[in-house]
C-alpha cells in the first residue's frame, strides 16, 4: 500500500488537510471496482464453482439473477454488495493470483523466454492480487491484501498503521533470532486471527498468550514442566527484586520489572474465556484480541532482547 495517498488537485490547492478517513465495508466508490476486479481476475469456471462451494452460496438466499447460481466470473461479480468482500477474501484464499498466472502461461507458453520479448511480445502478466491491493489502497478501504505465509492463507486483513505492523514483524524476527521459533509462529498466527476479515478473537488471544509463554517460561519457570504464564507471573511477583530492567529509573539505577509484570498480568487476567462457566468468564471481543496481540508483541520483543536481566549476586 502507498504511504502517501493521492489527493485531488482542488484539495491540494485549497490547502485542505489530508483526508484520513478509512472506509468500512464496501463504500459506493469501491463497489464498481471490486465487481470489475472479480470479472477480470477469475479466469476459470472451476474457480467460480469453488467460491460457491466454499461460501455455501444458494440461488434463493443470495438472490442471483434468474434464480440460478453463477456460472461465470461475470455472474459471480453480481453478488450482493454485502457479499463482495467475502467473495474477494475467498478468491485470495483459493489462490486467484496463482490460477491467473497458470492460465497466462498456458496461453503464452514461451512468455518467459528472452526470444519472446523480441519476436512475439506477449502481453505482460498482471497479477490480480497486486491490482486488488492498489484498488483497496486508492479507495482507502479498511482492508488490504494479506499474503500467504507459513501460518495463514492469503486473504483480506484490516489495515494497521505501518509502524505498528513493522514493530510486530521485528518482534517475530527477534524471537526467531533468540531461538524461540514458536513465539514467532504464535505471534504471526495471533495477528492473522485478530485482523482477518472475520476475526477469531478467542483464537487470537490464545496465541498471544502462547507467544509470550514461549519466551518467558524458559527464562523464569524452566524447572516446571507444566509451567504457564501464571507461573512466570508468580516468579516475578515473589522474586521481583532478583530481576531488573536494562532501562534506568529516575535514580539512574536499573528499573524494577513492575511494568513488564503488569503487562503479563493484564494479558493473563484478561483471558476471560479460558475457563467457561466461571462467574467472571466472558467472550473475548475483537478489540480485546487486538490489544492482546500488541501486548504480546511488546513482551516478546522485550524478553527476546534481554530487556529484563537477572541481578548479579552481591560480591563478598
N, C-alpha and C positions, 0 to 999 in steps of 0.2 A: 504494500500500500504506500501511496505517496505521503511524504511528511508535510508537504506544503500544498494544500488543495488549491485548485484553480478558483479564482474569484472573478466575477463579472467585471468588465471594464468600468461600468457605471458605478459599481461599489468601490472600486479602487480610486476612481477619480473623485468620488464624494468623500473619500477618507473614512468610510464606514469600517467598523471593527470586523474582524474575521468572524463569520457565522460558524460557530462550533456546534450547531445543533446536530445531534445524532438521531437518525430516524429508525424507529422500531418497526417490526413487521414489514409489510410491503407498501410503502407510500406510493401515491399516484405517479410520481415522477420516475419510479423504479419499475413499476409493473410492466410497461411495454418492453423494456429492455430484457427483463427476465424471461418473458414469453418468447421473444425473438431468440434469446440465447438457447433456450430449450430446443427450438426448431432447428437451429444450426448445429448445436453440439451433439444431439442424439443422431448418430449416423447409421444405426442398425435397429431393425424392428425388434430383435431379441432384447435389446436394452429397454425398450418400451415395455415389453412383457415383464421383465424383471422388476421394473419400478412398480407396475401394477401389483405384482405378487408381493413385493416387499412392503408396500404401503397398504395392502389389503383393500385396494380400491374396488368399488362396485358401481355399476352404472346408475342405479337408482339413487343410492345415498349421496353420490357426488355430482348428480345432475349433468351428466355428459350429454352432448348433442345426440339426438336421435335415440336416447336411452341405450347407448352401447358404449362399451369400453374403448379407449384409444387403441388404434391400430397403427399409428404413425407418430412421428415427432410432432407434426402439426396438431394432431388430435390431443397429444399429451400436453401441449402448450396451452390448451384451452381449459385446464383445470381451474377451479375457483381460486380467487386471489388468496384465500386463507390456506390453500394447499401448496402454493407456489414454492415457498421456502422448503417445505418437506420434500417436494419433488427434486429441487436443486440439491438439497442435502443428500438425498438418496442417490442421485446420479454421481455425485462426488464419491460417495461410499462405494459405488459399483465400478469406479474407475473410468469415468467417462472420457478422461483425457487419454488414457492408455488405449481405449477402444477406438477413439478417433485417430490416434496415431497409427494403429494397426491397419485401419481401413485406408488411411492415406498411403501407407507403404504397399498395400495390395494394388491400389490404383497407379502408384508410381514406384514400381519395384527397384528402380535404379536411382531413386531420388538422392541417395547419399553418395552416389558415385561422383568423383570430380568431373567426369566427362558429361554428366547430366547437366551440370551448370553451364557447360559450353554449348551443347547441341540441343537438348530437349527443353531445358529451362522450365521444369515443373513448378507449379505454384508452391510457394513456401508453406510448410505446415505451420499452422497457428494453433497453439494449444488452447482449447476452450476453457481450461482451468484458469489460464492467465487472463483471458478476456473477461471471465466472470469476476475475478478478483478486482480488475480495473473498474468494471461496471459498478460493483458494490462500493468501491472507494469513491468513485465520482458521485455516486448518489448519497454519500455519507451515511451508508447503512450501518446499523448496529452490529452487522455481521461481516465476517471476512472468511476467506478460504483457509481451512486448516489442512496442511499437507499430511499425508500418512507417515507414520514413523513406526518404531518397533512396539509402541504402546497403543496407539489409537489409529483407527482408519481415517481416511480423508473425509472431510465434511465441512459444515459451517460451524464457526465458533464466534463468540462475541468479541468485538474489538476491545482490546485493552491498551492502555497507554503504552507506547513503545518502550519507554524507560522501565516501566514496571515489568513488562514482559521480558525485557533483556536481563533484569535482575534475577528473574526466575531461571532463565537459561544459564546464567552464571552460577547460581546455586547448584543446579544439576551437574554442571561441569566440575565444580569444586568437589561435590560429593564423589563423583567418579574418580577424580584425581587422588582423593584420600582413601580410595579402595572401597567406598560404600556405594556400590552399583545399585543395590536395592533401593537406597534412598533416592537416587536419581530416577529410577524406574517409577517409584510411587509418586514422586513429585510430578512427573510427566502425566501419569495416569490421573492424579487428582486434578491437575489443571484441565486436562481434556474433559473430564466429567463435570467439572464446575462451570466451564464456559461453552459447552456444546449447545446446539440449537435447542435440545431438550435435556436440560441438566439432570444429572444423577447426583443430587445433593448429598444423600446419605453415603453413597459410594465415594464421592469426592472427600468427604470428611474422614472416612475410614482410612483412605490412602494418605491423607495429610498426616494423620497420627502415625501411620506406619513409617512414613518417610522420616519423621523425627525420631521415632524409636530406633531405626536402623543406625543412626549416627550417635544417639545418646546412650543407648544401653551398653555398647562396648566401652564407653568412657566412664559410666557411673554405676552400672549394675551388672557387670560382666560375670560376676560369680553366681548370679541367679539364672539358671537355665530357662526359667519361665517368666523372666522379667518383662514388665510393661513400662509404659511411660509413667505410670503411677509409682513404680519402684524408683525410677530416676528422680521423680519429684521428691519422694521420701528421703532419698540420699542427700539431695541438695538442701532440703529442709532441715535435716538433722545435722548435717556436716557442712553447712554453707560456708563457715569460716575457713574450711580447708581449701576452698577454691576462690579464685578471683578473676576479674576481667582484665584484658590487656589494656583497656581504657582506664585512664586515671580519673579520679574523682576531684572534687573541689579542694581537697587537701593534698593533691598531687601524689596520691598513693593508689594502687590498683583498686578499682571499684569492686564493690560486692556483686555477687551474682543474682541479686534480688530481681533485676529486670528480666533476665533470662528465665528465672524461676517463675515469675509472674506470667510470662508468656506461655510457659509449659502448663501451668495450672489453668490458664484460660482455655487453652486448646483441649486439655484433658477433661475439665469440668463442663465445657460446652458441648461435649459429645453426648447429647441428651437422648439419643435413640439407641445408645449402646445396650441398654437393658430395658426392653419394652415391658410395660406393666407397672413400673415404679411410679411413685407419686410425682416425681419431677421429670418423668420421661416426656419427651416432646419430639415432634418431627424436626429434622434439620431443614431449614429454609435455604433456598439458593443463595441468599445474601450471606447467611452464616457460613455456608460451604466455601464461598469465595473468600471470606475473611479468614477462615481456617487455612486455606491454601496459602495465603500471603504470610500468615504467621509461621507456617511450616517452612516456607521459602527462607524467611529470615533466620529461623532457628537452624535449619540445615546449613545455611551459609556460615553462621557464626561457629557452629560446632565443627564444621568441616575445616575451618581455618584456625582452629585452636584459639578462638577468642576468649574461651574460658580455660584457665590453666589451674593446675594443682599447685598449691603453695609448697615451697620447699620447707622441710623441717628446720626448726631453728638450730643454728650451729652451737655446739657446746663451748 
